[in-house]
């Protein structure tokens, strides 16, 4: 539950950051990445709230995979998961491009929320490596 709340806060920060760049007419930050993030972040926030509110109901659907409506919902959730993965990559690319461009008007502490997916992936890889090393040492 807390991970979902943290994700909602991160997405809200990211959305606020891109909207502020737009409001301030920060030309070097207004790329297609910016537009994609601006439109997709609210969708992610809504989906996270749905996950938070209906988590138990969604977990129960896994046992009912043979029903057509459940199959359709699971397909839609899979597509959303894929789009969220692409979104995470776009966040990282956008962060790197802003760093490379040295975009001063987009310089804000909220920019670092863009690299949250990278930090998450790094932590998962580190844990996987540690588990692998520990299993080999046994």
C-alpha positions as CSV (number, residue, x, y, z in Angstrom):
1,X,0.0,0.0,0.0
2,X,2.8,2.4,0.9
3,X,4.6,1.8,-2.4
4,X,1.4,2.8,-4.2
5,X,1.1,6.0,-2.1
6,X,4.8,6.8,-2.8
7,X,4.2,6.2,-6.5
8,X,1.2,8.6,-6.5
9,X,3.3,11.3,-4.9
10,X,6.1,10.8,-7.4
11,X,3.7,11.0,-10.3
12,X,2.1,14.1,-8.9
13,X,5.6,15.7,-8.6
14,X,6.5,14.7,-12.2
15,X,3.2,16.1,-13.5
16,X,3.7,19.3,-11.5
17,X,7.2,19.6,-12.9
18,X,6.2,19.3,-16.6
19,X,3.3,21.6,-16.1
20,X,5.5,24.3,-14.5
21,X,8.0,24.0,-17.4
22,X,5.1,24.6,-19.8
23,X,3.7,27.5,-17.7
24,X,7.1,29.1,-17.6
25,X,7.5,28.5,-21.4
26,X,10.7,26.7,-20.9
27,X,11.5,26.0,-24.6
28,X,14.3,23.6,-24.0
29,X,12.1,21.4,-21.9
30,X,9.1,21.3,-24.2
31,X,9.8,18.2,-26.3
32,X,7.6,15.3,-27.3
33,X,8.8,13.6,-24.1
34,X,7.2,16.5,-22.1
35,X,3.9,16.1,-24.0
36,X,3.8,12.3,-23.5
37,X,4.6,12.7,-19.8
38,X,2.0,15.5,-19.4
39,X,-0.7,13.3,-20.9
40,X,0.3,9.9,-19.4
41,X,1.1,10.9,-15.8
42,X,-2.6,11.6,-14.9
43,X,-3.5,8.2,-16.3
44,X,-0.9,6.6,-14.1
45,X,-2.2,8.5,-11.1
46,X,-5.8,7.4,-11.8
47,X,-4.6,3.8,-12.3
48,X,-2.6,3.9,-9.0
49,X,-5.7,5.1,-7.2
50,X,-7.8,2.3,-8.7
51,X,-5.1,-0.1,-7.6
52,X,-5.1,1.3,-4.1
53,X,-8.9,1.3,-3.8
54,X,-9.6,-2.1,-5.4
55,X,-6.4,-4.1,-4.7
56,X,-8.2,-7.0,-3.1
57,X,-10.8,-7.2,-5.9
58,X,-8.1,-7.2,-8.5
59,X,-6.2,-10.0,-6.8
60,X,-9.3,-12.1,-6.7
61,X,-9.7,-11.8,-10.5
62,X,-6.6,-14.0,-11.0
63,X,-8.6,-17.0,-10.0
64,X,-11.4,-16.3,-12.5
65,X,-9.2,-16.1,-15.7
66,X,-11.7,-18.2,-17.7
67,X,-14.4,-15.5,-17.7
68,X,-14.3,-13.4,-20.9
69,X,-14.7,-10.1,-19.0
70,X,-11.8,-11.0,-16.7
71,X,-9.7,-12.0,-19.7
72,X,-10.3,-8.6,-21.3
73,X,-9.5,-6.8,-18.1
74,X,-6.3,-8.8,-17.7
75,X,-5.3,-8.0,-21.3
76,X,-6.0,-4.3,-20.7
77,X,-3.9,-4.3,-17.5
78,X,-1.1,-6.0,-19.4
79,X,-1.2,-3.4,-22.1
80,X,-1.1,-0.7,-19.4
81,X,1.8,-2.4,-17.7
82,X,3.7,-2.3,-21.0
83,X,2.9,1.3,-21.5
84,X,4.0,2.1,-18.0
85,X,7.3,0.4,-18.7
86,X,7.7,2.6,-21.9
87,X,6.7,5.6,-19.8
88,X,9.5,4.9,-17.3
89,X,12.0,4.7,-20.1
90,X,10.7,8.0,-21.5
91,X,11.1,9.6,-18.0
92,X,14.7,8.5,-17.8
93,X,15.5,9.7,-21.4
94,X,13.8,13.1,-20.7
95,X,15.9,13.5,-17.6
96,X,19.1,12.7,-19.5
97,X,18.2,15.1,-22.4
98,X,17.5,17.9,-20.0
99,X,20.9,17.3,-18.3
100,X,22.7,17.2,-21.6
101,X,20.9,20.3,-22.9
102,X,21.8,22.1,-19.7
103,X,18.3,23.4,-19.6
104,X,18.5,26.1,-17.0
105,X,14.8,27.1,-17.0
106,X,13.9,23.5,-16.1
107,X,16.4,23.3,-13.3
108,X,14.3,22.3,-10.3
109,X,14.6,19.7,-7.5
110,X,11.4,18.0,-8.9
111,X,13.4,17.0,-12.0
112,X,15.0,14.2,-10.0
113,X,11.6,12.5,-9.6
114,X,12.0,11.7,-13.3
115,X,14.8,9.2,-12.4
116,X,12.8,7.3,-9.8
117,X,12.3,4.3,-12.2
118,X,16.0,4.1,-12.8
119,X,16.6,4.0,-9.0
120,X,13.9,1.4,-8.6
121,X,15.5,-0.8,-11.4
122,X,19.0,-0.3,-9.9
123,X,17.7,-1.5,-6.5
124,X,16.0,-4.5,-8.0
125,X,19.2,-5.4,-9.9
126,X,21.3,-4.9,-6.8
127,X,19.0,-7.2,-4.7
128,X,19.1,-9.8,-7.5
129,X,22.9,-9.7,-7.6
130,X,23.2,-10.0,-3.9
131,X,20.8,-13.0,-3.8
132,X,22.7,-14.6,-6.6
133,X,26.0,-14.2,-4.8
134,X,24.6,-15.4,-1.5
135,X,23.2,-18.5,-3.2
136,X,26.5,-19.3,-4.8
137,X,28.4,-18.9,-1.5
138,X,26.2,-21.6,0.1
